[in-house]
């Protein structure tokens, strides 16, 4: 499955707004809040196991299948 947000339509201001919203509402159970709050990524595209941030970084979504099936 591929889902895309056009990164060119995201201004720096909009990215900061999305980071603020995420920081106010997300619960990251595996890390301390101060460790990730200032370093939130805005993902704009995903294809297969790869996701891409608004600033063009590409990451392997290794956590996506973690809760998919009990082994």
Protein Blocks (a to p, Z undefined) as FASTA:
>chain_A
ZZdddfklpcfklmmmmmmmmmmmpccfkbcfklmmmmcccdfbdehjbccdfkopacdd
fklmmmmpcZZ
